[in-house]
C-alpha cells in the first residue's frame, strides 16, 4: 500500500539580492523581501557570491555554498520563530510635560 504525503510547506521559485535586500518569490506568488543585515554572511558576500545559490529540498530552503549560508523559507515568513533579529535601540523616554493649569474665569462685576 502506498501512502500519499501532502506537503503544506511554502516553497521558493526565485531568489535575488540587492545591495541590502534578499528577495524571494514564492510558489504561491508572494514576494518576501528581508534585509540582508539579518544574514551577515550574505551582507558581506560579493554580488557574484550572492547570485550563486541553489534550492534545498525542492525550494523549502536556499543554500549559498561559497558563503556557507542556508536559509529556510519558513524563517523568512516567521523570523521571530527561527532567528534572533537585531535588537532595536531602546526608546528614550519622552520628558513629561507639566500639565498647564487653567485658571477658572473670574466672575465679572
C-alpha positions in Angstrom: 0.0 0.0 0.0 1.3 3.4 -0.9 0.9 6.4 1.3 0.5 9.9 -0.2 2.2 12.6 1.8 0.8 16.1 1.2 3.3 18.9 1.6 1.9 22.1 3.1 5.2 23.9 3.0 5.6 27.1 1.1 8.4 26.9 -1.5 10.6 29.4 -3.2 10.8 29.6 -7.0 13.2 32.5 -7.5 15.9 34.3 -5.4 17.6 37.7 -5.9 19.6 40.1 -3.9 20.2 43.9 -4.0 22.9 45.6 -2.1 20.8 45.5 1.1 17.8 43.2 0.5 17.1 39.5 -0.1 14.1 38.9 -2.3 12.4 35.5 -2.6 9.5 34.8 -4.9 7.2 32.0 -3.5 5.4 29.4 -5.5 2.0 31.0 -4.4 3.0 34.3 -6.0 4.0 36.2 -2.8 7.3 38.0 -2.7 9.2 38.2 0.5 11.9 40.9 1.0 14.1 41.0 4.1 17.1 43.0 5.0 20.5 41.4 4.3 21.5 42.6 7.7 19.6 39.6 9.0 22.2 37.4 7.3 25.7 38.8 7.9 27.4 36.2 5.6 25.2 37.4 2.7 25.7 41.0 3.6 29.5 40.6 3.4 29.3 38.5 0.3 30.1 39.8 -3.2 27.4 40.3 -5.7 28.7 37.3 -7.6 28.6 35.1 -4.4 25.0 36.2 -3.7 24.0 35.1 -7.2 25.4 31.7 -6.7 22.6 30.0 -4.8 20.7 26.7 -5.1 17.4 25.4 -3.7 17.3 22.9 -0.8 14.5 20.4 -0.5 12.7 21.4 -3.7 12.5 25.1 -2.6 11.9 24.9 1.1 15.3 26.5 1.6 18.1 28.3 -0.2 21.8 27.5 0.0 24.9 29.6 -0.8 27.9 27.3 -1.0 30.5 30.0 -1.3 29.5 31.7 1.9 28.2 28.6 3.7 24.7 30.1 4.3 21.4 28.2 4.4 18.0 30.0 4.8 14.6 28.3 5.1 11.6 29.9 3.5 9.7 29.4 6.8 12.3 31.5 8.6 11.6 34.4 6.1 7.9 34.1 6.7 8.1 33.9 10.5 11.5 35.2 11.5 10.6 35.6 15.1 10.3 31.8 15.4 13.7 31.0 13.8 16.3 33.7 14.3 17.4 36.3 16.7 16.6 39.6 15.0 18.8 42.6 15.6 17.8 44.4 18.7 16.2 47.8 18.2 17.7 50.6 20.4 15.5 51.3 23.4 13.2 54.2 23.0 14.3 57.1 25.0 11.6 58.2 27.5 9.9 61.3 26.5 10.1 64.0 29.1 6.8 64.5 30.9 5.3 67.9 30.4 3.7 69.6 33.2 0.1 69.9 32.9 -0.9 73.5 32.1 -3.2 74.6 34.8 -6.1 76.5 33.5 -7.5 79.2 35.9 -11.2 79.4 36.1 -12.6 82.6 34.6 -13.1 85.5 37.0 -16.7 86.5 37.6 -17.4 89.9 36.0 -18.8 92.5 38.4 
